[in-house]
Amino acid sequence: MGPLSDPTNSSHYQHAMSELHKELRRPGIQQRVFSYAQTSPTELVRSKLSTSEIQQRALTFIPDELLKSIPENDNVYSLFQGFQATLPEVDESEHRKSHRRHDSRGRKLLADVPEEAEGPPSMAKLKKEREKLNHRLEMMGVRKNMCSTEIREIDNKISNLNSMRKIVLDRLSRLEDDELKIEHELLDLDNRVEDLQEELDDAATLGHVATPPAERDAMSETLTSETQVEADNFMSASIYEKIPSPKAKRHKLPRRKSMPIRHEHFEPGTSIKEIPAHNDMITAIDFDAPFGTMVTAALDDTVRVWDLNQGRCLGLLEGHRASVRCLQVEDNIVATGSIDASIRLWDLSKADYPQQDNYIDNPIEEDEDELVFANPEDQSQALPPSSSMEDCPIFSLEAHIGEVTALHFRGDTLVSGSADKTLRQWDLVKGRCVQTLDVLWAAAQASTTSNLNDGQWRTTGRLPDASADFVGALQCFDAALACGTADGMVRLWDLRSGQVSRSLVGHTGPVTSLQFDDVHLVTGSLDRSIRIWDLRTGSIHDAFAFDNPITSMMFDTRHIIAAAGEDVAKVYDKTDGRHWDCGAGANAVDEGIRTSIVERVRIKDGFLVEGRRNGVVGVWAC
């Protein structure tokens, strides 16, 4: 075989090259070659891979910087195991049945062939079943771990939300404090404007009646000589004391224009304030609005007015000769009933007391002219000048011959109940008694006319309680009057006729408190029960039993509050039907604190005030 010749001289090579040149002359081939020359290696790779594969590779690639900052994970199970646990479990038999349903009709004919009789399970089948159960057990453990992790995450979110809620609540408290400052500044400006207007009016009056100097000198000499002659027989010293002195500057009692709302966002049972109000047992308590004005009476023979927002005493209502047994606060008007058988009305808008701007701005700084204390208890016990409430008395109503134990006023009508076994209706415009209702006579009349025992005076089946009031509670509305007495009966009166229209029988002890709205009447008694009556039918709608006698009770739109001889106020939530305790004694056993018995309770708009035997007043969110 001879040597190989040059391949470029062969006919086959020449033919192949000519065909290649022909192909390269085609425009499509030239474009593909040109684009291939201009394409980068990355684009070449992308052209060979699908979109999903590119996404998967991009997600699986993590830079080293991110790998260094991976947080520590205490999870026992992997992400893949968690994904497996989220998949629903499908039984093989059910899967086989569903698969058979989708088979063709011809294959169903094959299924008609009888299967072999089942024999004892084989080793492989048992192992397979064991592996299956182990897998299910492992998945359940993964699911438990996932649930536990979710619960911890929810707890963290709740904790963060509670922190945010506390921050917003503090912001709301600061806003209400600033609002109070602005109202005080506005009140101060109103007083200054009023004083300046009085000065301008006085100046205008003096300028209008001014007399010439010569005539004024002559008149003064004449008056001096006449005064010297008639000084002994003109007026007595007592008359001089009654002559009004030049009008002093009186400042208005601060009345809230905007109502505080922060107590609505407190947790039920949260303590807002505790005021050492008296030195003896509190006998009566009432307030006009949340964080407004409160009036308290106690066996220390004092009646005190309080600012609930600052927790300080504004003054004393002096005039009764004995302890006050009952009182009511309505806007600026206060009515008090005393053991001295008198009823007194007071107008708090005429009160005058020193302003305490330093208490708002600098609560720790003290000044000689202002009542400012670093200790809130010292501040609450400090009394303003005795003249702060001297202009508040309106008039006194004196017709009872026994101590006044219950009263209620609405509009221009006041009804009072006394130990003299009578109810009296008063006209507050004229200041006199317009009707007297004898309870025993009305009870006898009811038993005579009806021939029933429902209306007559009856014994309660218990030993007579010397401390029980003959008239324990009453409330009036227009011409309707509800009265609870010592025989355990609740009588509904018509003030137009002075007759008992209905008697509610059910209590076995003296009635100590009652309140009604347009549908129900709620009563509390010394028989240790609270009863809810339906005013439309006169029947008992509901009743609650307690361990001790009920001494005080009141309700608002949601709660019924009662003082039942314990160191807590008994709360019944009408919305969810739940009973719970609110007061200092709720946690006293755990904290080892001795607390006093709650005697009087009042509630308005979820704002609870309770008075205790030791003279302390507690303020709570309910």
ChimeraX attribute file (.defattr): number of C-alpha atoms within 10 A of each C-alpha:
attribute: neighborCount
match mode: 1-to-1
recipient: residues
	/A:1	3
	/A:2	4
	/A:3	5
	/A:4	6
	/A:5	8
	/A:6	7
	/A:7	10
	/A:8	10
	/A:9	9
	/A:10	10
	/A:11	9
	/A:12	10
	/A:13	12
	/A:14	12
	/A:15	10
	/A:16	11
	/A:17	12
	/A:18	11
	/A:19	11
	/A:20	10
	/A:21	10
	/A:22	10
	/A:23	13
	/A:24	14
	/A:25	10
	/A:26	10
	/A:27	10
	/A:28	11
	/A:29	11
	/A:30	13
	/A:31	12
	/A:32	11
	/A:33	12
	/A:34	11
	/A:35	10
	/A:36	12
	/A:37	9
	/A:38	9
	/A:39	10
	/A:40	10
	/A:41	10
	/A:42	8
	/A:43	10
	/A:44	11
	/A:45	11
	/A:46	12
	/A:47	10
	/A:48	8
	/A:49	11
	/A:50	10
	/A:51	11
	/A:52	9
	/A:53	11
	/A:54	13
	/A:55	10
	/A:56	10
	/A:57	11
	/A:58	10
	/A:59	9
	/A:60	9
	/A:61	8
	/A:62	10
	/A:63	8
	/A:64	8
	/A:65	8
	/A:66	8
	/A:67	9
	/A:68	8
	/A:69	8
	/A:70	8
	/A:71	7
	/A:72	6
	/A:73	6
	/A:74	6
	/A:75	11
	/A:76	9
	/A:77	13
	/A:78	10
	/A:79	10
	/A:80	9
	/A:81	14
	/A:82	15
	/A:83	11
	/A:84	14
	/A:85	19
	/A:86	13
	/A:87	9
	/A:88	7
	/A:89	10
	/A:90	8
	/A:91	9
	/A:92	9
	/A:93	9
	/A:94	10
	/A:95	11
	/A:96	10
	/A:97	11
	/A:98	11
	/A:99	10
	/A:100	14
	/A:101	11
	/A:102	9
	/A:103	10
	/A:104	9
	/A:105	11
	/A:106	8
	/A:107	10
	/A:108	13
	/A:109	9
	/A:110	9
	/A:111	11
	/A:112	8
	/A:113	8
	/A:114	7
	/A:115	7
	/A:116	6
	/A:117	6
	/A:118	6
	/A:119	6
	/A:120	6
	/A:121	8
	/A:122	9
	/A:123	9
	/A:124	9
	/A:125	10
	/A:126	11
	/A:127	11
	/A:128	12
	/A:129	12
	/A:130	12
	/A:131	12
	/A:132	12
	/A:133	12
	/A:134	12
	/A:135	12
	/A:136	14
	/A:137	12
	/A:138	15
	/A:139	20
	/A:140	13
	/A:141	14
	/A:142	22
	/A:143	17
	/A:144	13
	/A:145	16
	/A:146	17
	/A:147	12
	/A:148	12
	/A:149	13
	/A:150	12
	/A:151	12
	/A:152	12
	/A:153	12
	/A:154	12
	/A:155	12
	/A:156	12
	/A:157	12
	/A:158	12
	/A:159	12
	/A:160	12
	/A:161	12
	/A:162	12
	/A:163	12
	/A:164	12
	/A:165	13
	/A:166	13
	/A:167	12
	/A:168	12
	/A:169	16
	/A:170	13
	/A:171	12
	/A:172	16
	/A:173	16
	/A:174	12
	/A:175	13
	/A:176	17
	/A:177	15
	/A:178	13
	/A:179	16
	/A:180	19
	/A:181	15
	/A:182	12
	/A:183	17
	/A:184	19
	/A:185	13
	/A:186	13
	/A:187	17
	/A:188	16
	/A:189	12
	/A:190	14
	/A:191	16
	/A:192	14
	/A:193	12
	/A:194	15
	/A:195	16
	/A:196	12
	/A:197	12
	/A:198	13
	/A:199	12
	/A:200	12
	/A:201	12
	/A:202	12
	/A:203	11
	/A:204	11
	/A:205	11
	/A:206	11
	/A:207	10
	/A:208	9
	/A:209	7
	/A:210	9
	/A:211	11
	/A:212	7
	/A:213	9
	/A:214	9
	/A:215	9
	/A:216	11
	/A:217	12
	/A:218	11
	/A:219	11
	/A:220	12
	/A:221	11
	/A:222	10
	/A:223	11
	/A:224	11
	/A:225	11
	/A:226	11
	/A:227	12
	/A:228	9
	/A:229	10
	/A:230	10
	/A:231	11
	/A:232	9
	/A:233	7
	/A:234	9
	/A:235	10
	/A:236	10
	/A:237	7
	/A:238	8
	/A:239	9
	/A:240	10
	/A:241	9
	/A:242	8
	/A:243	8
	/A:244	7
	/A:245	8
	/A:246	6
	/A:247	6
	/A:248	7
	/A:249	12
	/A:250	15
	/A:251	20
	/A:252	16
	/A:253	16
	/A:254	20
	/A:255	15
	/A:256	15
	/A:257	9
	/A:258	10
	/A:259	11
	/A:260	20
	/A:261	14
	/A:262	14
	/A:263	22
	/A:264	13
	/A:265	12
	/A:266	16
	/A:267	11
	/A:268	15
	/A:269	18
	/A:270	15
	/A:271	18
	/A:272	16
	/A:273	15
	/A:274	18
	/A:275	21
	/A:276	20
	/A:277	29
	/A:278	24
	/A:279	14
	/A:280	17
	/A:281	22
	/A:282	28
	/A:283	22
	/A:284	26
	/A:285	25
	/A:286	24
	/A:287	26
	/A:288	17
	/A:289	19
	/A:290	23
	/A:291	20
	/A:292	18
	/A:293	24
	/A:294	23
	/A:295	25
	/A:296	26
	/A:297	30
	/A:298	26
	/A:299	19
	/A:300	16
	/A:301	17
	/A:302	21
	/A:303	25
	/A:304	19
	/A:305	20
	/A:306	22
	/A:307	18
	/A:308	21
	/A:309	16
	/A:310	15
	/A:311	22
	/A:312	24
	/A:313	22
	/A:314	26
	/A:315	24
	/A:316	22
	/A:317	26
	/A:318	15
	/A:319	12
	/A:320	20
	/A:321	13
	/A:322	17
	/A:323	21
	/A:324	29
	/A:325	23
	/A:326	25
	/A:327	27
	/A:328	23
	/A:329	21
	/A:330	14
	/A:331	15
	/A:332	15
	/A:333	16
	/A:334	23
	/A:335	20
	/A:336	28
	/A:337	30
	/A:338	24
	/A:339	20
	/A:340	18
	/A:341	22
	/A:342	22
	/A:343	24
	/A:344	19
	/A:345	21
	/A:346	22
	/A:347	17
	/A:348	24
	/A:349	17
	/A:350	17
	/A:351	21
	/A:352	23
	/A:353	17
	/A:354	13
	/A:355	14
	/A:356	14
	/A:357	14
	/A:358	15
	/A:359	18
	/A:360	15
	/A:361	10
	/A:362	11
	/A:363	15
	/A:364	13
	/A:365	11
	/A:366	14
	/A:367	10
	/A:368	6
	/A:369	8
	/A:370	14
	/A:371	18
	/A:372	23
	/A:373	17
	/A:374	13
	/A:375	10
	/A:376	17
	/A:377	15
	/A:378	14
	/A:379	19
	/A:380	20
	/A:381	15
	/A:382	17
	/A:383	16
	/A:384	18
	/A:385	14
	/A:386	13
	/A:387	13
	/A:388	19
	/A:389	23
	/A:390	17
	/A:391	16
	/A:392	21
	/A:393	19
	/A:394	14
	/A:395	13
	/A:396	18
	/A:397	17
	/A:398	14
	/A:399	13
	/A:400	21
	/A:401	15
	/A:402	17
	/A:403	22
	/A:404	27
	/A:405	25
	/A:406	29
	/A:407	27
	/A:408	23
	/A:409	22
	/A:410	13
	/A:411	11
	/A:412	12
	/A:413	19
	/A:414	19
	/A:415	22
	/A:416	26
	/A:417	30
	/A:418	25
	/A:419	19
	/A:420	16
	/A:421	18
	/A:422	20
	/A:423	23
	/A:424	18
	/A:425	21
	/A:426	20
	/A:427	17
	/A:428	17
	/A:429	9
	/A:430	9
	/A:431	17
	/A:432	14
	/A:433	17
	/A:434	11
	/A:435	15
	/A:436	17
	/A:437	18
	/A:438	15
	/A:439	23
	/A:440	13
	/A:441	13
	/A:442	19
	/A:443	20
	/A:444	14
	/A:445	16
	/A:446	22
	/A:447	15
	/A:448	13
	/A:449	9
	/A:450	11
	/A:451	11
	/A:452	10
	/A:453	14
	/A:454	16
	/A:455	25
	/A:456	22
	/A:457	20
	/A:458	14
	/A:459	14
	/A:460	17
	/A:461	10
	/A:462	11
	/A:463	8
	/A:464	13
	/A:465	11
	/A:466	7
	/A:467	6
	/A:468	17
	/A:469	22
	/A:470	24
	/A:471	28
	/A:472	26
	/A:473	28
	/A:474	27
	/A:475	22
	/A:476	24
	/A:477	15
	/A:478	12
	/A:479	12
	/A:480	13
	/A:481	19
	/A:482	21
	/A:483	27
	/A:484	29
	/A:485	25
	/A:486	26
	/A:487	23
	/A:488	28
	/A:489	25
	/A:490	25
	/A:491	23
	/A:492	21
	/A:493	21
	/A:494	17
	/A:495	20
	/A:496	10
	/A:497	9
	/A:498	15
	/A:499	18
	/A:500	20
	/A:501	15
	/A:502	17
	/A:503	20
	/A:504	18
	/A:505	17
	/A:506	14
	/A:507	22
	/A:508	20
	/A:509	26
	/A:510	30
	/A:511	32
	/A:512	29
	/A:513	26
	/A:514	25
	/A:515	20
	/A:516	20
	/A:517	12
	/A:518	8
	/A:519	10
	/A:520	16
	/A:521	19
	/A:522	22
	/A:523	27
	/A:524	33
	/A:525	29
	/A:526	23
	/A:527	21
	/A:528	19
	/A:529	21
	/A:530	25
	/A:531	19
	/A:532	19
	/A:533	21
	/A:534	17
	/A:535	18
	/A:536	9
	/A:537	9
	/A:538	14
	/A:539	13
	/A:540	17
	/A:541	14
	/A:542	11
	/A:543	13
	/A:544	11
	/A:545	12
	/A:546	14
	/A:547	11
	/A:548	15
	/A:549	22
	/A:550	28
	/A:551	22
	/A:552	28
	/A:553	27
	/A:554	21
	/A:555	24
	/A:556	16
	/A:557	12
	/A:558	15
	/A:559	22
	/A:560	20
	/A:561	25
	/A:562	30
	/A:563	27
	/A:564	26
	/A:565	21
	/A:566	20
	/A:567	22
	/A:568	25
	/A:569	30
	/A:570	23
	/A:571	20
	/A:572	19
	/A:573	16
	/A:574	14
	/A:575	9
	/A:576	8
	/A:577	8
	/A:578	10
	/A:579	12
	/A:580	13
	/A:581	19
	/A:582	22
	/A:583	25
	/A:584	22
	/A:585	21
	/A:586	16
	/A:587	13
	/A:588	14
	/A:589	10
	/A:590	8
	/A:591	9
	/A:592	9
	/A:593	10
	/A:594	10
	/A:595	18
	/A:596	18
	/A:597	19
	/A:598	31
	/A:599	28
	/A:600	28
	/A:601	25
	/A:602	24
	/A:603	25
	/A:604	19
	/A:605	17
	/A:606	19
	/A:607	18
	/A:608	24
	/A:609	27
	/A:610	28
	/A:611	32
	/A:612	27
	/A:613	21
	/A:614	19
	/A:615	24
	/A:616	19
	/A:617	22
	/A:618	21
	/A:619	24
	/A:620	23
	/A:621	24
	/A:622	26
